[in-house]
Amino acid sequence: MEKKIIDFLTRMSSKEPVPGGGGAAALIGAMAAALASMVANLTTGKKKYACYQEDIDRILTEMGTKVKTLYEYVEKDAQAFAPLAAAYGIPRDEPGREEVLEKALIQAAEIPLELTESLYALIPVLEELEKKGSRLAISDVAVAAAACRAALESAVMNIYINTGLMKDRTRAMSMNERAGRLTEDGCRRCQEIYERIGKSLCGN
């Protein structure tokens, strides 16, 4: 998490398993929240938006926490992968391997599911900023929505890759159902934000 961006990208492009798709989803989501914070900062204190000041103050506080929360999932994803990698390294005929692997798969799926829930909670803020944020930064709300959608679509793949191998199919399907529902609705709403802003900027 303390690496320079170029170092992070260099490691991601290597054969190292982390950071991977889960870390990318978390970082993209954190960028979406950071853009939301930027729009709020560009709006706060402006007379034109004085009627929204209380809401903008709330958003600034929320996004200060949200950026950190989403960014921390980069590390959480890496930490969740470690026991899974270790479980795969256990000889297939060793007693208890399946139980260890199942536990690791559940943990590896739970982290991106938590990330999906956190990303989904960002969407109402983007919808609010579309209406209350500075018009000079409205394109950044659209970029945040696009990033949030990409993060959602990325996070859910990191759930499916692990639930697909779980022995407890009831638990796996429950996780898939929740993740799929949040992702479908979240992506739809992000796309609607993006399209509405795009049309308004084009004069359509």
MODELLER restraints for C-alpha pairs under 7 A, 6 or more apart:
rsr = mdl.restraints
at = mdl.atoms
rsr.add(forms.Gaussian(group=physical.xy_distance, feature=features.Distance(at['CA:1:A'], at['CA:75:A']), mean=6.64, stdev=0.5))
rsr.add(forms.Gaussian(group=physical.xy_distance, feature=features.Distance(at['CA:12:A'], at['CA:18:A']), mean=6.66, stdev=0.5))
rsr.add(forms.Gaussian(group=physical.xy_distance, feature=features.Distance(at['CA:12:A'], at['CA:19:A']), mean=5.33, stdev=0.5))
rsr.add(forms.Gaussian(group=physical.xy_distance, feature=features.Distance(at['CA:12:A'], at['CA:20:A']), mean=6.06, stdev=0.5))
rsr.add(forms.Gaussian(group=physical.xy_distance, feature=features.Distance(at['CA:18:A'], at['CA:78:A']), mean=5.81, stdev=0.5))
rsr.add(forms.Gaussian(group=physical.xy_distance, feature=features.Distance(at['CA:19:A'], at['CA:78:A']), mean=6.40, stdev=0.5))
rsr.add(forms.Gaussian(group=physical.xy_distance, feature=features.Distance(at['CA:21:A'], at['CA:154:A']), mean=6.73, stdev=0.5))
rsr.add(forms.Gaussian(group=physical.xy_distance, feature=features.Distance(at['CA:21:A'], at['CA:158:A']), mean=7.00, stdev=0.5))
rsr.add(forms.Gaussian(group=physical.xy_distance, feature=features.Distance(at['CA:22:A'], at['CA:77:A']), mean=5.92, stdev=0.5))
rsr.add(forms.Gaussian(group=physical.xy_distance, feature=features.Distance(at['CA:22:A'], at['CA:112:A']), mean=6.77, stdev=0.5))
rsr.add(forms.Gaussian(group=physical.xy_distance, feature=features.Distance(at['CA:22:A'], at['CA:155:A']), mean=6.02, stdev=0.5))
rsr.add(forms.Gaussian(group=physical.xy_distance, feature=features.Distance(at['CA:22:A'], at['CA:158:A']), mean=6.11, stdev=0.5))
rsr.add(forms.Gaussian(group=physical.xy_distance, feature=features.Distance(at['CA:23:A'], at['CA:73:A']), mean=6.89, stdev=0.5))
rsr.add(forms.Gaussian(group=physical.xy_distance, feature=features.Distance(at['CA:23:A'], at['CA:74:A']), mean=4.29, stdev=0.5))
rsr.add(forms.Gaussian(group=physical.xy_distance, feature=features.Distance(at['CA:23:A'], at['CA:77:A']), mean=6.08, stdev=0.5))
rsr.add(forms.Gaussian(group=physical.xy_distance, feature=features.Distance(at['CA:25:A'], at['CA:151:A']), mean=4.48, stdev=0.5))
rsr.add(forms.Gaussian(group=physical.xy_distance, feature=features.Distance(at['CA:25:A'], at['CA:154:A']), mean=5.39, stdev=0.5))
rsr.add(forms.Gaussian(group=physical.xy_distance, feature=features.Distance(at['CA:25:A'], at['CA:155:A']), mean=5.53, stdev=0.5))
rsr.add(forms.Gaussian(group=physical.xy_distance, feature=features.Distance(at['CA:26:A'], at['CA:70:A']), mean=5.60, stdev=0.5))
rsr.add(forms.Gaussian(group=physical.xy_distance, feature=features.Distance(at['CA:26:A'], at['CA:71:A']), mean=5.89, stdev=0.5))
rsr.add(forms.Gaussian(group=physical.xy_distance, feature=features.Distance(at['CA:26:A'], at['CA:73:A']), mean=5.54, stdev=0.5))
rsr.add(forms.Gaussian(group=physical.xy_distance, feature=features.Distance(at['CA:26:A'], at['CA:74:A']), mean=5.47, stdev=0.5))
rsr.add(forms.Gaussian(group=physical.xy_distance, feature=features.Distance(at['CA:26:A'], at['CA:151:A']), mean=6.75, stdev=0.5))
rsr.add(forms.Gaussian(group=physical.xy_distance, feature=features.Distance(at['CA:27:A'], at['CA:71:A']), mean=5.71, stdev=0.5))
rsr.add(forms.Gaussian(group=physical.xy_distance, feature=features.Distance(at['CA:27:A'], at['CA:74:A']), mean=6.48, stdev=0.5))
rsr.add(forms.Gaussian(group=physical.xy_distance, feature=features.Distance(at['CA:28:A'], at['CA:147:A']), mean=5.99, stdev=0.5))
rsr.add(forms.Gaussian(group=physical.xy_distance, feature=features.Distance(at['CA:28:A'], at['CA:151:A']), mean=5.67, stdev=0.5))
rsr.add(forms.Gaussian(group=physical.xy_distance, feature=features.Distance(at['CA:29:A'], at['CA:70:A']), mean=6.28, stdev=0.5))
rsr.add(forms.Gaussian(group=physical.xy_distance, feature=features.Distance(at['CA:29:A'], at['CA:119:A']), mean=6.56, stdev=0.5))
rsr.add(forms.Gaussian(group=physical.xy_distance, feature=features.Distance(at['CA:29:A'], at['CA:147:A']), mean=6.40, stdev=0.5))
rsr.add(forms.Gaussian(group=physical.xy_distance, feature=features.Distance(at['CA:29:A'], at['CA:148:A']), mean=5.44, stdev=0.5))
rsr.add(forms.Gaussian(group=physical.xy_distance, feature=features.Distance(at['CA:29:A'], at['CA:151:A']), mean=5.30, stdev=0.5))
rsr.add(forms.Gaussian(group=physical.xy_distance, feature=features.Distance(at['CA:30:A'], at['CA:67:A']), mean=4.89, stdev=0.5))
rsr.add(forms.Gaussian(group=physical.xy_distance, feature=features.Distance(at['CA:30:A'], at['CA:70:A']), mean=5.02, stdev=0.5))
rsr.add(forms.Gaussian(group=physical.xy_distance, feature=features.Distance(at['CA:30:A'], at['CA:71:A']), mean=5.33, stdev=0.5))
rsr.add(forms.Gaussian(group=physical.xy_distance, feature=features.Distance(at['CA:32:A'], at['CA:144:A']), mean=4.25, stdev=0.5))
rsr.add(forms.Gaussian(group=physical.xy_distance, feature=features.Distance(at['CA:32:A'], at['CA:145:A']), mean=6.90, stdev=0.5))
rsr.add(forms.Gaussian(group=physical.xy_distance, feature=features.Distance(at['CA:32:A'], at['CA:147:A']), mean=5.44, stdev=0.5))
rsr.add(forms.Gaussian(group=physical.xy_distance, feature=features.Distance(at['CA:32:A'], at['CA:148:A']), mean=5.64, stdev=0.5))
rsr.add(forms.Gaussian(group=physical.xy_distance, feature=features.Distance(at['CA:33:A'], at['CA:63:A']), mean=6.07, stdev=0.5))
rsr.add(forms.Gaussian(group=physical.xy_distance, feature=features.Distance(at['CA:33:A'], at['CA:66:A']), mean=6.42, stdev=0.5))
rsr.add(forms.Gaussian(group=physical.xy_distance, feature=features.Distance(at['CA:33:A'], at['CA:67:A']), mean=5.38, stdev=0.5))
rsr.add(forms.Gaussian(group=physical.xy_distance, feature=features.Distance(at['CA:34:A'], at['CA:67:A']), mean=5.85, stdev=0.5))
rsr.add(forms.Gaussian(group=physical.xy_distance, feature=features.Distance(at['CA:35:A'], at['CA:140:A']), mean=6.38, stdev=0.5))
rsr.add(forms.Gaussian(group=physical.xy_distance, feature=features.Distance(at['CA:35:A'], at['CA:144:A']), mean=5.82, stdev=0.5))
rsr.add(forms.Gaussian(group=physical.xy_distance, feature=features.Distance(at['CA:36:A'], at['CA:126:A']), mean=6.71, stdev=0.5))
rsr.add(forms.Gaussian(group=physical.xy_distance, feature=features.Distance(at['CA:36:A'], at['CA:141:A']), mean=6.41, stdev=0.5))
rsr.add(forms.Gaussian(group=physical.xy_distance, feature=features.Distance(at['CA:36:A'], at['CA:144:A']), mean=6.56, stdev=0.5))
rsr.add(forms.Gaussian(group=physical.xy_distance, feature=features.Distance(at['CA:37:A'], at['CA:60:A']), mean=5.74, stdev=0.5))
rsr.add(forms.Gaussian(group=physical.xy_distance, feature=features.Distance(at['CA:37:A'], at['CA:63:A']), mean=5.56, stdev=0.5))
rsr.add(forms.Gaussian(group=physical.xy_distance, feature=features.Distance(at['CA:39:A'], at['CA:133:A']), mean=6.23, stdev=0.5))
rsr.add(forms.Gaussian(group=physical.xy_distance, feature=features.Distance(at['CA:39:A'], at['CA:134:A']), mean=6.81, stdev=0.5))
rsr.add(forms.Gaussian(group=physical.xy_distance, feature=features.Distance(at['CA:39:A'], at['CA:137:A']), mean=5.86, stdev=0.5))
rsr.add(forms.Gaussian(group=physical.xy_distance, feature=features.Distance(at['CA:39:A'], at['CA:140:A']), mean=6.96, stdev=0.5))
rsr.add(forms.Gaussian(group=physical.xy_distance, feature=features.Distance(at['CA:40:A'], at['CA:56:A']), mean=5.81, stdev=0.5))
rsr.add(forms.Gaussian(group=physical.xy_distance, feature=features.Distance(at['CA:40:A'], at['CA:59:A']), mean=6.90, stdev=0.5))
rsr.add(forms.Gaussian(group=physical.xy_distance, feature=features.Distance(at['CA:40:A'], at['CA:60:A']), mean=6.21, stdev=0.5))
rsr.add(forms.Gaussian(group=physical.xy_distance, feature=features.Distance(at['CA:40:A'], at['CA:133:A']), mean=6.26, stdev=0.5))
rsr.add(forms.Gaussian(group=physical.xy_distance, feature=features.Distance(at['CA:42:A'], at['CA:134:A']), mean=6.62, stdev=0.5))
rsr.add(forms.Gaussian(group=physical.xy_distance, feature=features.Distance(at['CA:43:A'], at['CA:49:A']), mean=6.84, stdev=0.5))
rsr.add(forms.Gaussian(group=physical.xy_distance, feature=features.Distance(at['CA:43:A'], at['CA:133:A']), mean=5.75, stdev=0.5))
rsr.add(forms.Gaussian(group=physical.xy_distance, feature=features.Distance(at['CA:43:A'], at['CA:134:A']), mean=5.01, stdev=0.5))
rsr.add(forms.Gaussian(group=physical.xy_distance, feature=features.Distance(at['CA:44:A'], at['CA:53:A']), mean=6.31, stdev=0.5))
rsr.add(forms.Gaussian(group=physical.xy_distance, feature=features.Distance(at['CA:44:A'], at['CA:56:A']), mean=6.30, stdev=0.5))
rsr.add(forms.Gaussian(group=physical.xy_distance, feature=features.Distance(at['CA:52:A'], at['CA:132:A']), mean=6.47, stdev=0.5))
rsr.add(forms.Gaussian(group=physical.xy_distance, feature=features.Distance(at['CA:73:A'], at['CA:115:A']), mean=6.92, stdev=0.5))
rsr.add(forms.Gaussian(group=physical.xy_distance, feature=features.Distance(at['CA:77:A'], at['CA:111:A']), mean=6.38, stdev=0.5))
rsr.add(forms.Gaussian(group=physical.xy_distance, feature=features.Distance(at['CA:80:A'], at['CA:107:A']), mean=6.25, stdev=0.5))
rsr.add(forms.Gaussian(group=physical.xy_distance, feature=features.Distance(at['CA:80:A'], at['CA:108:A']), mean=5.16, stdev=0.5))
rsr.add(forms.Gaussian(group=physical.xy_distance, feature=features.Distance(at['CA:81:A'], at['CA:108:A']), mean=6.12, stdev=0.5))
rsr.add(forms.Gaussian(group=physical.xy_distance, feature=features.Distance(at['CA:83:A'], at['CA:104:A']), mean=5.83, stdev=0.5))
rsr.add(forms.Gaussian(group=physical.xy_distance, feature=features.Distance(at['CA:84:A'], at['CA:101:A']), mean=6.60, stdev=0.5))
rsr.add(forms.Gaussian(group=physical.xy_distance, feature=features.Distance(at['CA:84:A'], at['CA:104:A']), mean=4.86, stdev=0.5))
rsr.add(forms.Gaussian(group=physical.xy_distance, feature=features.Distance(at['CA:84:A'], at['CA:105:A']), mean=6.38, stdev=0.5))
rsr.add(forms.Gaussian(group=physical.xy_distance, feature=features.Distance(at['CA:87:A'], at['CA:100:A']), mean=6.21, stdev=0.5))
rsr.add(forms.Gaussian(group=physical.xy_distance, feature=features.Distance(at['CA:87:A'], at['CA:101:A']), mean=5.14, stdev=0.5))
rsr.add(forms.Gaussian(group=physical.xy_distance, feature=features.Distance(at['CA:88:A'], at['CA:101:A']), mean=6.94, stdev=0.5))
rsr.add(forms.Gaussian(group=physical.xy_distance, feature=features.Distance(at['CA:90:A'], at['CA:97:A']), mean=6.40, stdev=0.5))
rsr.add(forms.Gaussian(group=physical.xy_distance, feature=features.Distance(at['CA:102:A'], at['CA:166:A']), mean=5.93, stdev=0.5))
rsr.add(forms.Gaussian(group=physical.xy_distance, feature=features.Distance(at['CA:102:A'], at['CA:167:A']), mean=6.82, stdev=0.5))
rsr.add(forms.Gaussian(group=physical.xy_distance, feature=features.Distance(at['CA:105:A'], at['CA:162:A']), mean=5.50, stdev=0.5))
rsr.add(forms.Gaussian(group=physical.xy_distance, feature=features.Distance(at['CA:105:A'], at['CA:163:A']), mean=7.00, stdev=0.5))
rsr.add(forms.Gaussian(group=physical.xy_distance, feature=features.Distance(at['CA:105:A'], at['CA:166:A']), mean=6.42, stdev=0.5))
rsr.add(forms.Gaussian(group=physical.xy_distance, feature=features.Distance(at['CA:108:A'], at['CA:162:A']), mean=6.62, stdev=0.5))
rsr.add(forms.Gaussian(group=physical.xy_distance, feature=features.Distance(at['CA:109:A'], at['CA:158:A']), mean=6.78, stdev=0.5))
rsr.add(forms.Gaussian(group=physical.xy_distance, feature=features.Distance(at['CA:109:A'], at['CA:159:A']), mean=4.62, stdev=0.5))
rsr.add(forms.Gaussian(group=physical.xy_distance, feature=features.Distance(at['CA:109:A'], at['CA:162:A']), mean=5.57, stdev=0.5))
rsr.add(forms.Gaussian(group=physical.xy_distance, feature=features.Distance(at['CA:109:A'], at['CA:163:A']), mean=6.42, stdev=0.5))
rsr.add(forms.Gaussian(group=physical.xy_distance, feature=features.Distance(at['CA:112:A'], at['CA:155:A']), mean=5.41, stdev=0.5))
rsr.add(forms.Gaussian(group=physical.xy_distance, feature=features.Distance(at['CA:112:A'], at['CA:156:A']), mean=6.85, stdev=0.5))
rsr.add(forms.Gaussian(group=physical.xy_distance, feature=features.Distance(at['CA:112:A'], at['CA:158:A']), mean=6.25, stdev=0.5))
rsr.add(forms.Gaussian(group=physical.xy_distance, feature=features.Distance(at['CA:112:A'], at['CA:159:A']), mean=5.93, stdev=0.5))
rsr.add(forms.Gaussian(group=physical.xy_distance, feature=features.Distance(at['CA:113:A'], at['CA:159:A']), mean=6.43, stdev=0.5))
rsr.add(forms.Gaussian(group=physical.xy_distance, feature=features.Distance(at['CA:113:A'], at['CA:179:A']), mean=6.30, stdev=0.5))
rsr.add(forms.Gaussian(group=physical.xy_distance, feature=features.Distance(at['CA:115:A'], at['CA:155:A']), mean=6.95, stdev=0.5))
rsr.add(forms.Gaussian(group=physical.xy_distance, feature=features.Distance(at['CA:116:A'], at['CA:152:A']), mean=5.90, stdev=0.5))
rsr.add(forms.Gaussian(group=physical.xy_distance, feature=features.Distance(at['CA:116:A'], at['CA:155:A']), mean=6.16, stdev=0.5))
rsr.add(forms.Gaussian(group=physical.xy_distance, feature=features.Distance(at['CA:116:A'], at['CA:156:A']), mean=6.99, stdev=0.5))
rsr.add(forms.Gaussian(group=physical.xy_distance, feature=features.Distance(at['CA:116:A'], at['CA:179:A']), mean=6.86, stdev=0.5))
rsr.add(forms.Gaussian(group=physical.xy_distance, feature=features.Distance(at['CA:119:A'], at['CA:148:A']), mean=6.69, stdev=0.5))
rsr.add(forms.Gaussian(group=physical.xy_distance, feature=features.Distance(at['CA:119:A'], at['CA:152:A']), mean=6.70, stdev=0.5))
rsr.add(forms.Gaussian(group=physical.xy_distance, feature=features.Distance(at['CA:120:A'], at['CA:182:A']), mean=6.63, stdev=0.5))
rsr.add(forms.Gaussian(group=physical.xy_distance, feature=features.Distance(at['CA:120:A'], at['CA:186:A']), mean=5.87, stdev=0.5))
rsr.add(forms.Gaussian(group=physical.xy_distance, feature=features.Distance(at['CA:123:A'], at['CA:190:A']), mean=6.98, stdev=0.5))
rsr.add(forms.Gaussian(group=physical.xy_distance, feature=features.Distance(at['CA:126:A'], at['CA:141:A']), mean=6.38, stdev=0.5))
rsr.add(forms.Gaussian(group=physical.xy_distance, feature=features.Distance(at['CA:126:A'], at['CA:145:A']), mean=6.79, stdev=0.5))
rsr.add(forms.Gaussian(group=physical.xy_distance, feature=features.Distance(at['CA:127:A'], at['CA:193:A']), mean=6.75, stdev=0.5))
rsr.add(forms.Gaussian(group=physical.xy_distance, feature=features.Distance(at['CA:129:A'], at['CA:141:A']), mean=6.92, stdev=0.5))
rsr.add(forms.Gaussian(group=physical.xy_distance, feature=features.Distance(at['CA:130:A'], at['CA:138:A']), mean=6.60, stdev=0.5))
rsr.add(forms.Gaussian(group=physical.xy_distance, feature=features.Distance(at['CA:130:A'], at['CA:141:A']), mean=6.41, stdev=0.5))
rsr.add(forms.Gaussian(group=physical.xy_distance, feature=features.Distance(at['CA:139:A'], at['CA:197:A']), mean=6.96, stdev=0.5))
rsr.add(forms.Gaussian(group=physical.xy_distance, feature=features.Distance(at['CA:142:A'], at['CA:193:A']), mean=6.44, stdev=0.5))
rsr.add(forms.Gaussian(group=physical.xy_distance, feature=features.Distance(at['CA:142:A'], at['CA:194:A']), mean=4.67, stdev=0.5))
rsr.add(forms.Gaussian(group=physical.xy_distance, feature=features.Distance(at['CA:142:A'], at['CA:197:A']), mean=6.33, stdev=0.5))
rsr.add(forms.Gaussian(group=physical.xy_distance, feature=features.Distance(at['CA:145:A'], at['CA:190:A']), mean=4.89, stdev=0.5))
rsr.add(forms.Gaussian(group=physical.xy_distance, feature=features.Distance(at['CA:145:A'], at['CA:193:A']), mean=6.63, stdev=0.5))
rsr.add(forms.Gaussian(group=physical.xy_distance, feature=features.Distance(at['CA:145:A'], at['CA:194:A']), mean=6.18, stdev=0.5))
rsr.add(forms.Gaussian(group=physical.xy_distance, feature=features.Distance(at['CA:146:A'], at['CA:190:A']), mean=6.50, stdev=0.5))
rsr.add(forms.Gaussian(group=physical.xy_distance, feature=features.Distance(at['CA:146:A'], at['CA:194:A']), mean=6.66, stdev=0.5))
rsr.add(forms.Gaussian(group=physical.xy_distance, feature=features.Distance(at['CA:149:A'], at['CA:187:A']), mean=5.03, stdev=0.5))
rsr.add(forms.Gaussian(group=physical.xy_distance, feature=features.Distance(at['CA:149:A'], at['CA:190:A']), mean=5.90, stdev=0.5))
rsr.add(forms.Gaussian(group=physical.xy_distance, feature=features.Distance(at['CA:152:A'], at['CA:183:A']), mean=5.82, stdev=0.5))
rsr.add(forms.Gaussian(group=physical.xy_distance, feature=features.Distance(at['CA:153:A'], at['CA:183:A']), mean=6.64, stdev=0.5))
rsr.add(forms.Gaussian(group=physical.xy_distance, feature=features.Distance(at['CA:156:A'], at['CA:179:A']), mean=6.27, stdev=0.5))
rsr.add(forms.Gaussian(group=physical.xy_distance, feature=features.Distance(at['CA:160:A'], at['CA:176:A']), mean=6.73, stdev=0.5))
rsr.add(forms.Gaussian(group=physical.xy_distance, feature=features.Distance(at['CA:163:A'], at['CA:172:A']), mean=4.95, stdev=0.5))
rsr.add(forms.Gaussian(group=physical.xy_distance, feature=features.Distance(at['CA:166:A'], at['CA:172:A']), mean=6.45, stdev=0.5))
